[in-house]
Amino acid sequence: MEDLFIYVSNHPFLVGTFAVLLALFIRNEMGRGGSVIGVQEVVQLVNNENAVVVDVRDKSEYDQGHIVESINIPYASIDSRADELNKFKEQPIVIACKMGQHSGAAGTTLRKKGFENVSRLRGGIAEWRGQNLPVVKT
């Protein structure tokens, strides 16, 4: 660990450049999948702007509890099944997954397919349940 501090002090330009590039990379990757919104913002979008919630969890997880009227397209097949959402291109789309780990990549895929208004649910369904909001079981 001491060697790391010596390296940093001997190469501040190199380490600074690396830190800036890393921060820019993370910022770029996070923005690709759409903005991250909270649970209350999702409720407002669904109620006021007729937003569509796309749940990218597996079918078994989806059946255990999902947001009312959400559409289940598993993450593994989002690329091949994105055309099912074409009728919702003009509406806001919110991507929800288990804890927020797959929604960014799914959002990126949808944006590449021409969907403009894509957002991601911060914390996923775990956060939705944590806020004691209703889920439907099938």
Secondary structure by P-SEA (a helix, b strand, c coil): caaaaaaaaacaaaaaaaaaaaaaaaaaaaacccccccaaaaaaaaaccbbbbbbcccaaaaaaccccbbbbbccccccccccccccccccbbbbbccccccaaaaaaaaaaacccbbbbccccaaaaaaaccccccc
